[in-house]
Amino acid sequence: MAVMMQAFYWDAPRAEKQEHTWWNFVAEKVEELSKAGINALWLPPVSKASSNTSMGYDPYDYFDLGDFDQKGGTKTWYGNSAELKALIAKAHDHGMGLYADMVINHNSGADEEEVNPLDGEKRWTKFNPKSGRFPRDWNCFHPSRYEQVMMPNEENYAGYPHLCHRNPRVYTAMFEYARMLIEELGFDGFRFDFVKGFGAWMIGLLAKYRYVKDGKEFTPFIVGEYWSGTEDIDHWLDRVNKLTDNQISAFDFPLRYKLKDVCDTPHYDLRNLTDNGTVVMKRPLHAATFVDNHDMGDNMIVNDKMMAYSFIMVHEGYPSIFWYDYYNNGLARPGTPNGINALIAAHYKYAGGDSQILHADPDLYIMQRVGWKDKNTNQLGLIYVLNNLGNQWSGTRVKTQWKNQKFAPVAWDGHDTAHPDERTTDGDGSSEFPAPPRGFAIYAPV
């Protein structure tokens, strides 16, 4: 089991007064995050973008990590290559991995406009990066001599010119970029941005490349951002995983929107959490679950957000904690049973084995993780209760897999934070398990 953190939010360097020093700022948090159980940090795009105050999702020079004076300054919005390498080294020293945000479909900040002779349109497609690596012109973008039109299932983003990966120069540059991130900088995986915008085959090929890290062949973790419904994500996962032996994952946007409804929509029916309308319920091995991220803006969850975090931390999938929630919203709550830190501890110690729903009605959801034991893992299992009622504790009697077993609450939160009582199942494995109003409780066998 593992827990990643999205180690930034939109315009974080400005909000935290860490302009051009974000890598150093994150490095200061590495030790405490490692102790809390975060196993990997997803970092924002590391390359110089169309300005040196950009979040990086409009790349200009893929090979400038903050060392060339261009686009308004030398450093990126986050720092320079030395500071990035120091962050990566410190994270590795504390047993944490790093995932690079890959923006390989659209570019911005070009130095000149050009007329594309294929359609006569004028676009900003002439790039002369100071790194000297991957200069490009109109033929590196759509429409190109190599591929005149985008495929029907691909989308354009924000009007930016989109790279044509069929062009050998583009194809080679993307491989060189990925290899630099893994082999030279030491990244451990990739988060691919806006995968709707280019062919799944490109990710498949970058995943299959035989990287060498620390003298050994290395297979990176890979997750894609396919911002759509479950069916579309499912089809994308089928396409990309047919191209590689890697277990490529996707962020579970359908689950996230259900969890927003749980938190922000009065009287939302919790039975909606039980269907196959989410990645984690349909194909849990490919699910990267999350509550909020840098793109949500005005759509952020605003009420009872710990209900959403509790759900992703006890179910299958690879959960992602949002930096802004952990720090700025104060949801870490170290030293208490009511915050993200307590959920992380429960995730590692108890959330193993299959999930089995024991009860679901409009206001109450109860499930068990059955636990497992092997030479590397000893996760005991748990009972999870989610209560949608706003004015009272609620629970019901359910039949668990454990007979004559004592259970203690290990994490809980809600509109009443009183300590839940211990529970003991009878000879049939049954007992009542309650949770606080508009809250949750996790019970573990003791």
N, C-alpha and C positions, 0 to 999 in steps of 0.2 A: 504494500500500500504506500501511497505517496501523496504529498500535497504541494502544489506549486503556488507561487505568488506572482501576480502581475505587479511588478515593482515600479509602477508609475501610474499617473492618471493624466488627463488632458491638461496641458500647460503646467505640469507639476513644477518644473524649475522656477517659473515665475512666482507661482503661488507660495512656494516654500522659500523664496529668496535664495535659490540655488542655481541662478542662471549660469550655464556653462560649467557647473560643478556637480551635476547630479550623480555622476558615477562615484565621486567621493562621498556624497551624502548617503547613497545606498550602501557603500562599503562600511560606513559607520554602523549600519543596522544589521550587518551580516551575522555577527555573533549571537545577538538576541533572537534573530529569526531562526537561526539554526537550532538554538536551544528550544525554541517553541515547536520545532518539528517541520518547518518548511524545508522541503528537499530540493527545490529548484526555483530560480528566479527567471521570469520572462521579462526581458529587457526591451525597451523601445528600439526602433531602428537606429543603428549605430553610425550610419554614413551621413556625409554632408548632403543636405537637402537644398531646396531652392533658396533658402535663407538660413543664416546661422541661429535663428530663433524659431525655426520650424520644428515640429514634433517628429519630422523625419519621414512622413508618409508621402512625400513628394520628392523622391530621391533625384539628386543631380550627379554626384560623384560617388559611386559605390565604394571606391577605394581610398577616399579621404575620410579618415576617422577622427578628424579634428586637428590635422597637422598642416593644412595648406590654407593660405590666406585667400579665401574666395567666398563669394556669396555673403558678404557682410562681416567676415572675420575669420579667424583661424579655427577656433574650437567649434564643435557642434553645440547644439543647445544643451548637451549633456556633458561635454568635456572633450578630452583628446585621447589618442590611442594609449598613451602611457597610463592614464587614469583608468581607462577601460580594462587594460591588462591587469592592473593592480586589483581592481574589483574582482575580476575573474579568478585571479590567484587566491585572493582572500576567501572567496566563496568555496573554492575547491579545498582549501585548507580546513574549512569547517564542514566538509562533506556535502556541499550543495552544488547542484548543477546550474547551468545557465542556458537559456533558450533565446536565440536571436530572432527578432521580428524581421521577416523577409518580405520586402515590397519589390516584387520582380515583374510586375505587369505594367505599371504606369510610371512615367517620369515627368519632371517639371524643372523649370529654371533654365531652359535652354538659352544659349548665347545668341542665336540668330534664328530668324524665320527662314523657311525654305518653301519653294513650290514643289509639291510632290507631282512628278510628271505623270503618274498613273491616273490621277483624278483631277489635276490642275489646282488642287486646294493648297493654300498657304498655311503652314503650321510652324510652331516653335519646336524644331526637331534637330537643330544643329548644336551639338554638345562638344565643348573643348575643355574637359576637366583638367585641373592643374596636376592631378596625380599622374596624368599621362596615360592612364589605363582606361580602356573602353571609351575612346572618342566615338561619336556616332552621328549619323545623319538620317535623312528621311527613310532610307532603305532599311533602317533598323526598326522601323515602326510600321504599324498598319496604316494604309495599305502598302505592301512591300512586293518586290519582285518574287519573294519566296512564298508569300501568302497574302493575297490581295484583300481577302475579307476575313473578319473574325467568324468563328464557328457560331452556329445558332444558339448554343447554350452558354456562350461567353458574353460578358457585359462590359460596356465602357464605363470608366470611372471619372466623374467630375470634368469631363471634356479634355483630360490630359492625353497626350499621345501614348499609345499602348505599344509596348515592345512586341516585335515579331520574333518569337522564339525559334522559328524555323530558319532564320538567318544564322549561318554558322558563327558569325561574329558575336551575335547576341547569346546564342546557345553556349559558346565557349566562355564568354564573360560571366554568365550566371554560374557555370561550373567553377570558374576561378574564384568567384566571390564566395560561394558556399565552401569551397576548400579552404580559403583564407580564414573564414570564420571558425571552422572546426580545427584545422590542422595548425594554423599559426596563432590564432587568438585563444583557442581552447574551449569554444562553445560546445555544448553537449546536445543541442537539438535546435529545431527551427519551428517557429510559428509562422505560417504562411498567411499573409494578408490578402483579403479580397480574392479568394481562389475562384470566384465566379468569372474573373476576368481573363483567365488563360486556361490552356488545356491541362487536364489532370496528368497527362503524360509527362509534363515537365517536372512536376513534383515526384512522380514515380522514378524518373531518371536520376534526379538529385538524391533521392532516397537510396537508390541502388548503387550509387558510386561507392567504391571501396576506400573510404577515408582511412587514413593512418594517423593515430593520435597516441603520443607517448610510445611510439615504436610498435604499436599493435593496431590491427584492423579495428575500426570503430563504426558502429551503427548508430546514427543519431535518432533521438526521439523527434517525431514530427506530428504537428497538429495543424489543421487548416481552419480558416475562418470562412465558413460557407453560411452566410447570414440569410437563412431561408427556413422553410418548413421541413418537417421530418422526412417526407418523401424525397424532396430534392437533395437533402443531405445524404440520405440513404443511397441514392443513385450515384452521388459523387464518391462516397466511400467505396462503393462497388467498383467504380471505374479506377480509382487511384490504387486500391489495394490489389487489383488484378495485375498491376504493373510491378509489384515488388513484394518481397517476403516480409517487409516491415509491417507492423501493426499501426498503420497511419490512423490518427484520430481526428475527430471534428468537435468543435465547440457546440455544446447542446443548447442552441438558441430556443428551440421549442420548450424545453424544460424551464429555461430562464423566464420566459413570458408567462408560463403557468405559475411559477413562483412569485412573480410580480403580482399576479392576480390574487394569490394566497395572501400576500402581505397588504396589498393596497385596495382590493375590491371587497367591500363588505359582503358577507354571506357567500363567498365563493365556495363552490361545492368541491370538497376535497377528493371526491371520487374521480375527479378529472386527473388526479395524479396517478391513477392506476392503469391507464390505458397504454397502448403502444405508440402514443403520439409524441414520444420523446426519444432521443437517441439512447439515453441510459436505460430505458425500459426495453427498447427493441434490440440494441446491440451494445451492451454495457462495456465490452472490451474496447470499443472505439469511441467512447464518450469522454469528453473533457467538459466537466460541469462547472458552472460559475453562477454568480448572483448578479454582479454588475461589472462593467468594464469601462474603458476610456471613451467608448463610442456612444454610450447611452444618453449622455447629455440630460435633457429635460425628462427623459424616460426612466431616470433612476428610481429604484425602489425607495419609498420615503417612510413607510410604516413597518414596524415589527420585523425588521430585516433579519434578525437572528432566527426567525422561523425558516427563512430560505436557506441560511447557512447550515442550520441543523439538518435540513433535508439532504443537501449535497454531501455533507460530511459523514452520513451514516449509510448512504446507498453506494452502489458500485459506481465506477467511473473514476476519473482523475480530477479531483476538485481543485479549483483555482480560487485563491483568496485575493481580493482587490485591495491594493495598498491604501486607497482612500478610506475604505471601510475600516481596515485594521488600525490605522493610525489616526486619520483626520476625524472619522466618525467615532473613534474610541471603542470599537467593538472587540479589540483584543482581550481586554479585561483580564490581564494576567493575575494569577493568584486567586481567582474566583471560579466557581462552577458555571458561570453565566455568560461566558464570552467565547470568542473564536479559539483562544488557546485551549480551553477545556474541550471544545469539539475536536481539535486536532489530536489531543491526547486520546480521546475516545476513539477516534478514527483509527489510530495506529494499534491500540490495544484490543479493541473489541469488534471493529467493523469488518469482519472477515466472513467468507462463505456466502452462500446464496441469500438473496433477499426473499422473504416470504411475507406477503400481506396477510395479516391476521384479521383485520377489521377495517372497513371503510364506509363511512356515511358522510353526509354533507359537512358535518362539523368535527369529525373525529377520524384519524388515520393512525393505525397501529401496524407495525411490521416487526419482524425479527430477522436478524442476521444469524445464520446458523453456526458461524464460527468454523475454524479449521485449524489443523495442526499438521505441520511438516517440519523438516529439519531447519528451515529458515524462518518459519512463522508460527506463532502460537497466539491466535486471536480467538478469544473465548466466545464471541457472539454477543448480541445485545437485544433489548426490546426498545423500540422507538415509538413514542407517542406524540402526535401533533394535534393540538386542540385549537379549533377555529372559533370557539365561543369566547366572547369578550368579557363576560361577567362572572364566570365561574370555572373552577377546576372541573375537568371532565375526564372520564375514562370508562372502560367497560371490561367485563370479564372476557378473557381470550384464552384459548388453549395453545400453549407454547410447546416446544420440543423438550423442555426441561421438567422433569417430575421431582417434586419435593425439593425444589431448588430455591435458595435465598437470593434475592436481587437487591442491589443497592443503587440509588441514583448516582450517576457520575457526572452528569451535565444537565442543566435545565435553565430555562429563562421564560419570561412572559410578563404579564401585567401584575403578577404576584410572584415574588422570588423566594417565598418561603420554602424551606427544605422539604422535598417530598419524602414520604415515609418509605422504609424498606418494604419489600413485598416477598412473599414466599408462595410458590406454586404448590398445589395439592398433588396427590398421587396420580392424577390425570394430566398434570402439567398446566393446570388452569389457575389464573389469578386475575385480579383487577389491577390495571396499571393506569394511573391518572397523570395528567399534565396540567400546568398552570393555564389560566385564561390567556388566550391569544399567545400561546407559547408551546413549548415542547419539553419533554423529559426523556432522558436516555437512562435505561436501567441495565446493569451488567451483573452477570452471575458472580457470586462471591462464595 
